[in-house]
Amino acid sequence: MGHSLEMQRIRAGRWEAVLTAPDAEGLQVTHLERPLPGLEVKPDGEGRWLLSLPIPPEVLCSGVQTFLLTDAPSGETLAHFTIVTGVPLEDDLRAEIDLLRAELDMLKRAFRRHCVETGA
């Protein structure tokens, strides 16, 4: 039996998930290759584990922060979650969406012109 995360969410500064796996020994969450303290693992029926981790405020800053759920003994990454914060990233995403819209409009005009010219 493999492993999978059935549900993930962040609530009140805690990452929560339900892991389906044969066991939950040796789990850890890392950020920038550093293990984060406080991971709670509780059984929730056969092969299901409730995971809960307080997200330390010092790891939150502008940009994209990625956290890895790993099996520490093997080093295997089981899952990940990402937190995106900050206005600069929001502006970057809006600029990228505007650029994509402009390119899509250009392609639509070129396609329509092509259809008129070829009688398609």
C-alpha positions as CSV (number, residue, x, y, z in Angstrom):
1,M,0.0,0.0,0.0
2,G,1.4,3.4,-0.9
3,H,0.7,6.8,0.7
4,S,-1.4,9.8,-0.2
5,L,-2.7,13.0,1.3
6,E,-6.5,13.0,1.2
7,M,-7.0,16.5,2.5
8,Q,-4.8,19.5,3.3
9,R,-5.6,22.9,4.7
10,I,-4.1,25.7,6.7
11,R,-6.2,26.8,9.6
12,A,-5.3,29.3,12.4
13,G,-1.6,29.0,11.5
14,R,-1.6,25.2,11.4
15,W,-1.1,22.9,8.5
16,E,-3.5,20.0,8.7
17,A,-3.7,16.9,6.5
18,V,-4.9,13.3,6.5
19,L,-2.3,10.8,5.3
20,T,-3.1,7.3,4.1
21,A,0.0,5.1,4.7
22,P,0.9,1.8,6.3
23,D,2.6,3.7,9.1
24,A,3.6,7.2,10.1
25,E,7.0,6.5,11.8
26,G,9.7,9.0,10.9
27,L,7.6,11.7,9.3
28,Q,8.9,15.2,9.3
29,V,8.1,18.5,7.6
30,T,11.0,20.5,6.3
31,H,11.4,24.1,5.0
32,L,14.6,25.0,3.1
33,E,15.9,21.6,4.1
34,R,15.5,22.3,7.9
35,P,13.1,20.1,9.9
36,L,10.2,22.1,11.5
37,P,9.3,21.2,15.1
38,G,5.9,20.3,16.4
39,L,4.5,17.8,13.9
40,E,1.7,15.9,15.6
41,V,0.7,12.5,14.2
42,K,-2.5,10.8,15.4
43,P,-4.0,7.5,14.2
44,D,-7.5,7.9,12.5
45,G,-8.5,4.4,11.7
46,E,-6.6,1.7,9.9
47,G,-3.9,3.2,7.6
48,R,-5.1,6.8,8.2
49,W,-3.1,9.5,10.1
50,L,-4.1,13.0,11.2
51,L,-1.2,15.3,10.7
52,S,-0.9,18.8,12.3
53,L,1.9,21.2,12.3
54,P,2.2,24.8,13.6
55,I,3.7,27.0,10.9
56,P,6.5,29.1,12.5
57,P,6.0,32.8,11.8
58,E,9.7,33.2,11.1
59,V,9.5,31.1,7.9
60,L,6.7,33.3,6.4
61,C,7.9,36.1,4.2
62,S,7.1,37.5,0.8
63,G,7.2,35.1,-2.0
64,V,6.7,31.4,-2.3
65,Q,7.5,29.1,0.6
66,T,7.5,25.3,0.0
67,F,7.3,22.7,2.8
68,L,8.0,19.1,2.2
69,L,6.5,16.1,4.1
70,T,9.2,13.5,4.1
71,D,10.0,10.1,5.5
72,A,13.1,11.0,7.4
73,P,14.8,7.6,7.5
74,S,14.6,7.1,3.7
75,G,14.5,10.8,2.7
76,E,11.5,10.1,0.4
77,T,9.3,13.1,-0.2
78,L,5.7,12.0,0.4
79,A,3.9,15.4,-0.3
80,H,4.4,19.1,-0.2
81,F,2.5,22.3,0.4
82,T,3.1,25.8,-0.6
83,I,2.3,29.2,1.0
84,V,2.4,32.3,-1.2
85,T,2.5,35.7,0.4
86,G,3.2,39.3,-0.4
87,V,2.1,42.0,-2.7
88,P,5.1,41.8,-5.1
89,L,4.1,38.3,-6.1
90,E,0.5,39.4,-6.5
91,D,1.7,42.1,-8.9
92,D,3.8,39.7,-10.8
93,L,0.9,37.3,-11.3
94,R,-1.4,40.1,-12.4
95,A,1.2,41.3,-14.9
96,E,1.6,37.7,-16.2
97,I,-2.1,37.3,-16.6
98,D,-2.4,40.7,-18.5
99,L,0.4,39.5,-20.8
100,L,-1.3,36.2,-21.4
101,R,-4.6,38.0,-22.2
102,A,-2.9,40.3,-24.7
103,E,-1.2,37.4,-26.4
104,L,-4.5,35.5,-26.6
105,D,-6.3,38.6,-28.1
106,M,-3.4,38.8,-30.7
107,L,-3.8,35.1,-31.6
108,K,-7.6,35.5,-31.9
109,R,-7.2,38.4,-34.3
110,A,-4.6,36.6,-36.4
111,F,-6.8,33.5,-36.5
112,R,-9.9,35.5,-37.6
113,R,-7.8,37.3,-40.2
114,H,-6.5,33.9,-41.5
115,C,-10.1,32.5,-41.7
116,V,-11.2,35.6,-43.7
117,E,-8.3,35.4,-46.1
118,T,-8.6,31.7,-46.7
119,G,-12.4,31.6,-46.8
120,A,-12.4,28.9,-44.1
